[in-house]
Amino acid sequence: MNPETRTVLPLQAEPGHLIRRAHQLAVSTFHDTHGRQVTPVQYAVLRALQDAPGIDQVTLAEKVALDTSTTADIASRLDAKGWIVRELLPRRQRALRLTAEGEAVLAEMLPRVLPMYAQLLDRLDAQERDELLRLLHKLVGLGSDAPSGNPGA
């Protein structure tokens, strides 16, 4: 056996592989719950705009952890769907707001969000869910600034 091979983790023990599989589960659960009219990333953008109407695209990108060009592309798609409006600001920035139709899309989705997370996390008991969320916040750099709440409880 090659000495380098002995130091390699089994695929099922590699953090990147497990995170990818968890992401697949999350996306699948999202689509099973909400259909394919809205992607998980579009949902995050809509929620961020609901929480902070009128923010600019750069701030929005930071809030949803996307690069600015991807955020601009998503904003353009949501604008084309009639779910947001983009208002041109000085220095070529854009303020983004939900339209009444965008608000309606979110209003239809929101009652199913907590049950969706309950389904996603149903293999874990309450303490394990709390621990998973704490560790995910730490992993992605949110630390103690993360909002409290227990999705899936």
C-alpha positions as CSV (number, residue, x, y, z in Angstrom):
1,M,0.0,0.0,0.0
2,N,1.2,3.5,-0.9
3,P,2.2,5.4,2.4
4,E,0.1,8.4,1.2
5,T,-3.0,6.2,0.7
6,R,-2.9,5.3,4.4
7,T,-3.4,9.0,5.4
8,V,-6.4,9.5,3.2
9,L,-9.8,9.4,4.9
10,P,-12.5,7.1,3.6
11,L,-14.9,9.1,1.4
12,Q,-17.7,8.7,3.9
13,A,-15.5,10.4,6.6
14,E,-14.5,13.4,4.5
15,P,-16.1,16.6,5.8
16,G,-16.5,18.1,2.3
17,H,-18.3,15.0,1.1
18,L,-20.6,15.0,4.1
19,I,-21.3,18.7,3.7
20,R,-22.2,18.2,0.1
21,R,-24.5,15.3,0.9
22,A,-26.2,17.4,3.6
23,H,-26.6,20.2,1.0
24,Q,-28.2,17.7,-1.4
25,L,-30.7,16.7,1.4
26,A,-31.5,20.4,2.1
27,V,-32.1,21.3,-1.5
28,S,-34.2,18.1,-2.1
29,T,-36.3,18.8,1.0
30,F,-36.7,22.5,-0.2
31,H,-37.9,21.5,-3.6
32,D,-40.2,18.7,-2.2
33,T,-41.8,21.3,0.0
34,H,-41.9,24.4,-2.2
35,G,-41.7,23.1,-5.8
36,R,-39.2,24.5,-8.3
37,Q,-40.7,28.0,-8.8
38,V,-38.2,29.4,-6.3
39,T,-34.6,28.1,-5.7
40,P,-33.2,28.0,-2.2
41,V,-30.8,30.9,-3.1
42,Q,-33.7,33.0,-4.5
43,Y,-35.6,32.3,-1.3
44,A,-32.6,33.5,0.8
45,V,-32.6,36.7,-1.3
46,L,-36.3,37.3,-0.9
47,R,-36.1,36.7,2.9
48,A,-33.1,39.1,3.1
49,L,-35.1,41.8,1.2
50,Q,-38.1,41.1,3.5
51,D,-35.9,41.7,6.5
52,A,-34.1,44.8,5.1
53,P,-36.2,46.5,2.3
54,G,-34.2,48.9,0.1
55,I,-30.8,47.5,0.8
56,D,-28.3,47.8,-2.0
57,Q,-27.0,44.8,-4.0
58,V,-23.6,44.8,-2.3
59,T,-25.1,44.6,1.1
60,L,-27.6,42.0,-0.1
61,A,-24.7,39.9,-1.4
62,E,-23.0,40.1,2.0
63,K,-26.2,39.1,3.8
64,V,-26.8,36.0,1.7
65,A,-23.1,35.1,1.3
66,L,-22.8,35.4,-2.4
67,D,-20.5,37.3,-4.7
68,T,-21.8,40.5,-6.2
69,S,-22.1,39.3,-9.8
70,T,-24.1,36.2,-8.7
71,T,-26.3,38.5,-6.6
72,A,-26.8,40.9,-9.5
73,D,-27.8,37.9,-11.8
74,I,-30.3,36.6,-9.2
75,A,-31.7,40.1,-8.7
76,S,-32.2,40.4,-12.4
77,R,-34.1,37.1,-12.6
78,L,-36.3,38.1,-9.6
79,D,-36.9,41.5,-11.2
80,A,-38.0,39.7,-14.5
81,K,-40.4,37.5,-12.5
82,G,-41.9,40.7,-11.0
83,W,-40.9,39.7,-7.4
84,I,-38.5,42.6,-6.8
85,V,-37.9,46.1,-8.1
86,R,-34.4,47.6,-8.5
87,E,-34.1,51.3,-8.0
88,L,-31.0,53.0,-9.4
89,L,-29.0,54.9,-6.7
90,P,-26.1,57.3,-7.0
91,R,-22.8,55.6,-7.9
92,R,-24.5,52.9,-10.0
93,Q,-25.8,51.1,-6.9
94,R,-29.3,49.6,-6.8
95,A,-31.8,49.6,-3.9
96,L,-33.8,46.4,-3.9
97,R,-37.4,45.9,-2.6
98,L,-40.0,43.2,-2.8
99,T,-43.0,43.8,-4.9
100,A,-46.5,42.9,-3.8
101,E,-46.1,39.7,-5.9
102,G,-42.8,38.9,-4.2
103,E,-44.4,39.4,-0.8
104,A,-47.2,37.1,-1.9
105,V,-44.7,34.4,-2.9
106,L,-43.0,34.6,0.5
107,A,-46.3,34.6,2.3
108,E,-47.2,31.4,0.6
109,M,-43.9,29.8,1.4
110,L,-43.3,30.9,5.0
111,P,-45.9,28.6,6.7
112,R,-44.1,25.6,5.3
113,V,-40.6,26.6,6.3
114,L,-40.5,25.4,9.9
115,P,-42.2,22.1,9.0
116,M,-39.7,21.7,6.1
117,Y,-36.8,22.1,8.6
118,A,-38.4,19.7,11.0
119,Q,-38.5,17.1,8.2
120,L,-34.9,17.9,7.2
121,L,-33.7,17.4,10.8
122,D,-36.0,14.7,11.9
123,R,-33.2,12.1,12.4
124,L,-31.8,14.3,15.1
125,D,-33.2,14.9,18.6
126,A,-33.6,18.4,20.0
127,Q,-30.1,18.5,21.6
128,E,-28.5,17.2,18.4
129,R,-30.4,19.9,16.3
130,D,-29.2,22.6,18.6
131,E,-25.6,21.3,18.4
132,L,-25.7,20.9,14.6
133,L,-26.9,24.5,14.2
134,R,-24.3,25.8,16.7
135,L,-21.5,24.0,14.8
136,L,-22.8,25.2,11.4
137,H,-22.9,28.8,12.6
138,K,-19.3,28.3,13.8
139,L,-18.2,26.6,10.6
140,V,-19.6,29.4,8.3
141,G,-18.2,32.2,10.6
142,L,-21.5,33.4,12.1
143,G,-20.4,32.6,15.7
144,S,-22.6,34.1,18.4
145,D,-24.0,36.7,16.1
146,A,-26.4,34.1,14.7
147,P,-30.0,34.5,15.4
148,S,-31.5,32.2,17.9
149,G,-34.3,29.8,17.2
150,N,-34.6,26.1,16.6
151,P,-35.8,25.2,13.2
152,G,-37.2,21.8,13.1
153,A,-38.1,21.7,16.8
